[in-house]
Structure formats: structure tokens, C-alpha cells
Amino acid sequence: MPLRIIQKLCQSRLGLRNTLRPTVLMMIGLGAFESSTVYAQSQVNAVVPSVAGAHRAPASANIGEFIGKKIEQVQVSGLKRIEKEAVLAKVGSRVDGLVSQDQVSADIRTLFAMGYFDEISVLGELLPSGQVQVTYALKERPVISKVEFEGNEKLTEADLKEVVHVKDWSILDVNQVKEDVALIQKRYEEKGFYLAKVNYEIKSTAPDEVVLTFKINDFDKVQIKKITFLNNKKYTDEQLKAQLGETREGGFLSFLSGSGNFKDSAFKQDLQRLLYWYLDHGYIKFRYENPVITVSDDKKWLYISIYVDEGDQYS
């Protein structure tokens, strides 16, 4: 597919200002460069890296003008923390080889996959020898100077730091940040805070440095007020509740004992126990529909309804 220069609307690092600037873009399929999110505020703004010509030397030009020409030099520009040798080891364009559109496209995908860069452009320069210098102009992702937790009243910062993988002075990887959000959410559920909400925010504090803040609304532990079975004809609600190992209705002292706390993982295991119990009693066609879980207005109580289809009993 041909190379071309397009006009692309790029956002500044914080998403505060838009500027229109020319971008040299290798057109391959849907674009290898649109898949990597660099900056994000969860569910708010995201800046997607562009293959920009910000590092372009005056004598350099679109690499597409040099397809098929012999390569005399391969250079890298824009590096601050990453070693040049680490980058050159990843690219397939080599001295004495020919400039190839397919190879350049593959190199860009490979460099983005390293997770260290938010902008990549590939430039060519005709040397006096008639051969080409290929330059990979890179913009490194910032480092996380500090990881913070905000709003975590129920769990300590030390507890949460055991869960997340991002650390102070690691290179920003938004995909990893999102995975850590899920891990924090899971930790809260394990502790019984089923309604906890976790978000994140990234702020630039210095050139090439950001602060990552996990924003948490942990609420209180959720108690199970009532468990109701629907369409159960062979066994009573009380008989079926007795088969649920950990999912039980909370009582007056349950906030202290934790006996009525709702835990999603335990509830799923209890539904499997109920299934096996019916099978042991000869109901091989037993099934249950997805439970309906509602929350009280004060977000302290859960009401669980479970519709069952017992089927016939076989001996």
C-alpha cells in the first residue's frame, strides 16, 4: 500500500491543547500505531500516539521516497533513558540491506511492542554515496515518579501496594495500569467490599515524568439481607440455603463477625455446590439462571434472588 503524508490532529501530552501538524504515517491495514494508548484518565481522556515528525532533521524525508535503495546507516534519535543498542537489536532494517516498506512497518510494530515509546517515525536521508541513512525518530514514554492511592479508607496503602505491579520510577504502561485497577478491585471484593470502585489518573509533574494516582471509593462491606429461591418445588428455601457454604444472610452481629458479607468468588462457588447437591439427589437436569442481585439505597444490604429449574428426579 502506498506511503503518503497525511494531516493528523494530535493532542498535547495532557490533552489540554490541539494542534494540527503533518504526520508521516505508514499506512498498513488499520494502522499499527492506533492500538497503543499512551496517556489516559480512566473513562475520561486518552491520547493515542501518532507517528509524528517532531524529531525530523531538515535534510530527512519520508522513508517512502527511498524504497528499494541500499541502506548505508541505521540511526536512532530521541532517546533519553533507553539504550540505542536495545533499539537497534529490535529493528530488521540493516546496513547493506534495501529499504523495504514491509520491513519498516514491522519495525514500527516491534518498537511499539517494547512498551517504551509513544511516538515513532521512520525517516530517510540520501547520503553523498547515493545510499540511504534510515533514522528511527522516537519519543519515549514518561516515567512514573510516584504511585499514589486516594480514597482508600478500608484498606491500607501497604495492602494495595502488594497487589499492583506498577512501581515508582517504572515506565508508564497504561495497559499495566488498567490491569492493576482490576487487581485492586479484586482485592476489595476478597475483603468483602463488593461495591468498591477503582479509577486512575495520570498527571504530568515534570518533563517526561508523571504521577499515577489510583482513585478509590471503597464504601462499606455489603451484607446479605435476604436470599430467595424461585420455582423450587422439591425443596424449601431453608433447605437450599443450607447448601450454600459461605453465602449466608447477615444478622444483627454480622457486621462484626463477617458471616453475612458478600463475596462474589465465594457466591459462585456456592452456586456450584448447589448444582452438585441437586445432582447427588438425582436431578440431573437441574439448572439455575443468573441470580438477580439488588442493592439497598444505603448500599449496605444485598438482596439475592435465584431462579431454579429442578427438572425430574432420576434414581
C-alpha positions in Angstrom: 0.0 0.0 0.0 1.5 3.4 -0.9 3.0 5.8 1.6 1.6 9.2 2.0 1.8 12.3 4.2 -1.5 13.0 6.0 -2.7 15.7 8.2 -3.4 14.4 11.7 -4.9 16.2 14.7 -2.6 15.4 17.6 -3.2 16.2 21.2 -0.6 17.5 23.6 0.6 15.2 26.3 -2.0 16.4 28.8 -4.8 16.7 26.3 -5.1 20.4 27.0 -4.4 21.8 23.5 -4.9 20.5 20.0 -2.5 21.4 17.2 -2.6 20.4 13.5 0.7 19.1 12.2 1.8 16.9 9.4 2.5 13.3 10.3 4.4 10.8 8.2 2.4 7.6 8.6 3.0 4.2 7.1 -0.5 3.0 6.0 -0.7 -0.7 6.9 -4.1 -2.2 7.4 -6.0 -0.2 10.1 -2.7 1.4 11.4 -0.3 -0.3 13.8 0.0 2.9 15.7 -3.5 3.4 16.8 -3.6 0.4 19.1 -1.3 1.8 21.8 -2.9 4.2 24.3 -0.3 6.4 26.0 -1.9 8.8 28.4 -5.3 8.3 29.9 -7.6 9.3 32.6 -9.8 6.3 33.2 -13.1 6.8 31.4 -12.1 10.4 30.6 -9.5 11.4 28.1 -7.0 9.3 26.1 -4.2 10.5 23.8 -3.3 8.0 21.2 0.3 8.1 19.9 0.8 9.4 16.5 3.8 8.7 14.2 4.9 12.3 14.3 7.7 14.1 12.5 8.6 16.1 15.6 12.2 14.8 15.5 12.7 15.2 11.8 16.0 16.6 10.7 15.8 19.2 7.9 17.5 17.0 5.4 15.4 14.0 6.1 12.3 12.9 4.2 9.5 10.4 4.1 11.1 7.0 4.1 8.7 6.0 1.3 10.8 8.1 -1.1 13.7 5.6 -0.7 12.0 2.2 -1.1 14.4 -0.2 -2.8 17.6 1.9 -2.2 20.6 0.5 -0.3 21.0 1.3 3.4 24.4 2.7 4.4 23.5 3.7 8.0 20.8 3.0 10.6 20.4 5.6 13.3 18.1 6.3 16.3 17.2 9.7 17.7 15.2 11.0 20.6 16.4 8.5 23.3 16.9 9.7 26.8 16.7 6.6 29.0 16.6 3.6 26.6 19.9 2.3 25.2 20.4 2.8 21.5 21.7 -0.7 21.2 18.5 -2.1 22.6 16.5 -0.4 19.9 18.8 -1.4 17.0 18.7 -5.0 18.2 14.9 -4.9 17.6 14.7 -3.4 14.1 15.2 -5.5 11.0 16.4 -2.8 8.7 20.2 -3.4 8.3 23.2 -1.8 6.8 23.8 -3.1 3.2 20.1 -4.2 3.0 17.4 -2.4 1.0 14.8 -0.1 2.3 11.6 -2.1 2.5 8.1 -0.9 3.2 7.2 -4.2 4.8 10.3 -4.2 7.0 9.8 -0.6 8.1 6.2 -1.4 9.0 7.3 -4.5 11.0 10.0 -2.4 12.8 7.4 0.1 13.9 5.2 -2.6 15.3 8.1 -4.2 17.1 9.2 -0.9 18.6 5.7 -0.1 19.9 5.5 -3.6 21.4 8.5 -2.8 23.6 6.2 -0.6 25.5 8.7 2.3 25.9 7.6 4.7 23.2 4.5 6.8 22.5 5.6 8.2 19.1 7.7 6.7 16.3 8.6 7.9 12.9 10.9 6.5 10.3 12.9 8.9 8.1 15.3 8.6 5.2 18.2 10.8 4.1 20.1 10.5 0.9 23.9 10.4 1.5 26.7 11.6 -0.8 27.3 7.9 -1.7 23.8 7.6 -3.2 22.8 5.3 -0.4 20.4 6.0 2.4 20.5 6.7 6.1 17.5 5.3 7.9 16.6 7.1 11.2 14.1 5.8 13.7 12.9 9.0 15.5 11.4 8.0 18.9 9.7 9.7 21.7 9.9 7.8 25.0 7.1 7.3 27.3 7.4 9.2 30.7 8.4 7.5 33.9 6.1 7.3 36.9 7.8 9.4 39.6 5.3 8.4 42.2 2.4 5.9 42.7 -0.4 7.2 45.0 -3.6 5.9 46.4 -6.5 8.2 47.1 -9.7 7.4 49.0 -8.7 4.0 50.4 -10.3 4.2 53.8 -10.9 0.5 54.3 -7.6 -1.0 53.1 -4.1 0.3 53.8 -1.7 1.6 51.2 0.7 -1.1 52.1 -2.0 -3.7 51.4 -2.7 -2.2 48.0 1.0 -1.9 47.0 1.3 -5.6 47.4 -1.3 -6.0 44.7 -0.2 -3.6 41.9 2.7 -4.2 39.5 3.5 -0.6 38.6 6.2 0.9 40.8 7.8 4.3 41.4 10.2 5.1 38.5 8.8 2.5 36.2 8.0 3.4 32.6 4.3 4.3 32.1 2.4 1.5 30.6 -1.3 2.3 30.6 -2.3 -1.3 29.9 -0.5 -2.4 33.0 -2.2 0.4 34.9 -5.6 -0.9 33.8 -4.6 -4.4 34.9 -3.7 -3.1 38.3 -7.1 -1.4 38.6 -8.7 -4.8 38.1 -6.3 -6.3 40.8 -7.2 -3.6 43.3 -10.9 -4.2 42.6 -10.4 -7.9 43.2 -8.6 -7.3 46.5 -11.5 -5.2 47.7 -14.0 -7.9 46.7 -11.9 -10.5 48.6 -12.1 -8.3 51.7 -15.9 -8.1 51.3 -16.1 -4.6 49.8 -18.2 -5.6 46.8 -19.3 -2.1 45.8 -15.8 -0.6 45.8 -15.0 1.5 42.7 -11.4 2.0 41.4 -10.3 4.5 38.8 -6.9 6.1 38.0 -5.5 9.5 37.0 -2.2 10.4 35.3 -0.7 13.9 35.8 2.4 15.3 34.3 4.6 16.9 37.0 7.9 17.5 35.2 9.3 16.9 31.7 9.0 13.2 31.0 7.6 12.4 34.5 4.1 11.7 35.7 2.3 10.9 39.0 -0.1 7.9 38.9 -3.0 8.1 41.3 -5.4 5.2 41.9 -8.7 6.8 43.0 -10.8 4.6 45.2 -14.3 4.8 46.6 -14.4 1.7 48.8 -17.8 2.1 50.5 -18.7 -0.3 53.4 -18.8 -4.0 53.4 -22.0 -5.3 51.8 -24.3 -7.5 53.9 -26.7 -10.1 52.5 -30.2 -9.2 53.8 -32.3 -11.9 52.1 -31.7 -14.9 49.8 -34.8 -16.0 47.9 -35.2 -19.1 45.7 -37.8 -19.0 42.9 -39.5 -22.0 41.3 -38.1 -24.5 43.8 -40.8 -27.2 44.2 -39.0 -30.2 45.7 -37.0 -28.4 48.5 -37.7 -25.4 50.7 -35.7 -22.1 50.7 -34.2 -23.1 54.0 -33.0 -26.5 52.7 -31.4 -24.8 49.7 -29.8 -22.0 51.8 -28.2 -24.7 53.9 -26.2 -25.9 50.8 -24.6 -22.5 50.4 -21.2 -22.8 52.1 -20.3 -19.1 52.6 -23.1 -17.1 51.2 -25.4 -16.5 54.1 -27.9 -13.9 55.3 -26.5 -11.4 57.7 -27.8 -10.9 61.2 -27.6 -8.2 63.9 -24.0 -9.1 64.7 -22.9 -9.9 61.2 -21.1 -6.6 60.7 -18.7 -7.7 63.5 -18.5 -11.4 62.6 -18.3 -11.0 58.8 -20.7 -14.0 58.5 -23.1 -12.2 56.1 -20.5 -10.4 54.0 -21.0 -10.8 50.3 -18.0 -12.1 48.3 -18.5 -12.7 44.6 -16.0 -15.5 44.3 -17.5 -17.4 47.2 -21.0 -16.9 45.8 -20.0 -18.5 42.5 -18.5 -21.5 44.3 -21.7 -21.9 46.4 -23.9 -22.0 43.3 -21.7 -24.9 42.1 -22.2 -26.6 45.4 -26.0 -26.2 45.0 -25.7 -27.8 41.5 -23.7 -30.8 42.7 -26.2 -31.2 45.6 -29.1 -31.5 43.2 -27.2 -33.9 41.0 -26.4 -36.1 44.0 -30.2 -36.3 44.7 -30.9 -37.4 41.1 -31.9 -34.2 39.5 -29.5 -34.5 36.5 -31.3 -31.8 34.5 -31.2 -29.2 37.3 -30.1 -25.7 36.3 -30.2 -22.2 37.6 -30.5 -18.8 35.9 -28.2 -15.9 36.6 -29.0 -14.6 40.1 -30.6 -11.2 40.4 -28.7 -9.1 42.9 -30.1 -5.8 44.1 -28.6 -3.2 46.5 -30.4 -1.2 49.1 -30.4 2.6 48.8 -27.9 3.0 51.6 -25.6 0.5 49.8 -25.3 -1.7 52.9 -27.6 -4.6 52.0 -27.9 -7.1 49.2 -31.0 -9.0 48.1 -30.3 -12.1 46.1 -32.9 -14.0 44.0 -32.1 -17.3 42.4 -34.4 -18.9 39.9 -34.0 -22.7 39.7 -35.4 -25.3 37.3 -35.2 -28.6 39.2 -36.4 -31.0 36.4 -37.4 -34.6 37.1 -35.7 -36.8 39.6 -33.9 -39.9 38.4 -33.0 -42.8 40.6 
